[in-house]
Amino acid sequence: MNLTTTILTTTIIPLILITFNHLAPKTNPDMEKLSPYECGFSPLENARLPLSIQFFLIAIFFLLFDLEIALLLPIPWALNTSTTTTTWMLLLIFLLTLGLAYEWSQGALDWTK
């Protein structure tokens, strides 16, 4: 691809998107959409309401599986170097799967308690 085609492509596509944005119908958001609170609490109520432990559990599960992704992301590049990497990867996936099965069996993932 030559330089002229690249410049034309990178200018035409944003111009088309800007045009579509201006031609799209404008929406009128309601008061709930304009509210600064998105966590389900009314901003006019008492701020000291007890928070359910389920919110914290979901946050911990998110961090755990986010860490899993961060640890497993470089695995494809390391697979060609040794079998030790594959062993550690399978062990990590196995332990995390056991942990998830345990949490599931204990009912920690049941949101409607």
N, C-alpha and C positions, 0 to 999 in steps of 0.2 A: 504494500500500500504506500503510495507516495504521500508527500507532505500536503499537497493540495487537497487530496481526498480526505485526509485526516482532519485538516482544518475545517473543511466544509461539513463533515460529519459532526464534529464537536461544536459547531455553531448552529447547525440546522436543528438538531435534536433538542437542545434546550429552548430554542425559539418556538418550536412546535409545542413543547410542554408548557411554556409560558402562555402561549395563545390558548391552549385548551383550558388552562387554569382560569383565564379571564372570561372565557366563554361558558364555563360551568356555572350552573345556577347557584346562587348564594343561599346558604341555609341560615335559619334563625334558631340559634340554640336556646334551650329553655334554662330556667334558673338552676336546675340541678347540674347541668353541664358547665355552667359558669361558676359553680361553687368551688372554692379552693380546696375543700376536703373531699378526698376520693376513697377514704378508708371505711365508709359506711356509717360514720358518726356525724351527728348534726353539730354544726359549729356553735349552736346556741345552748347545747346541753352542758352538763358538768364535765370537765376535762379529766376528772379522777375516776372515771368508770373502769371497772376491772376488765382487762383484756384477756381473751380466751387463750389458753396455752396452745391451742391448735395453730394459731398464727406463728408462734415461736417454733413449733415442730416443723411446719412447712418451710420456714426460713432455714432451719438447720438441715433439713433434707436437701433443699436447694443448694446450700453451700457444700454439702457432702458430695453431691453428684456433679457440681461445678468443679470441685477439686478433682474428681475422677476424670472428667474430660481434660482438665489441664495436665494431669499425669499421663493420660493415654494418648494425647495429641502427638508427641514426638515418636511414638512407637513405630510407625511405618518407616521412618528414616533409620531407626536403629535395628530393624529386623535383619538386615543384611550383615550385621557385624558379629553377632553371637547368638547362641541359643539361650543364654542366660537371660537375655532381655525378654524373650518369648515366655520363659518360665515365670519371671517376675510379673509380666503383664497378665498371664493367665491366673496367677495367684491373687493379684489385686482384684481382678474381675470376679473371681470366685468368692473372695472375702466380702466384697461389696454386695454380691448377689445373696450371700448368706445373711448379711445384715439387713438387706431389704426384705427377705423372706421372714426374718424374725420380727421386724417391725410390723409387717403385714399381718403375721399371725397374732401378734399382741394387740392389734386393733389401733395402732397409732396412726394409720393412714385413713381410718374411718372418720370422715369429716362430720357425720351426722350423729355424734354421740349425744 
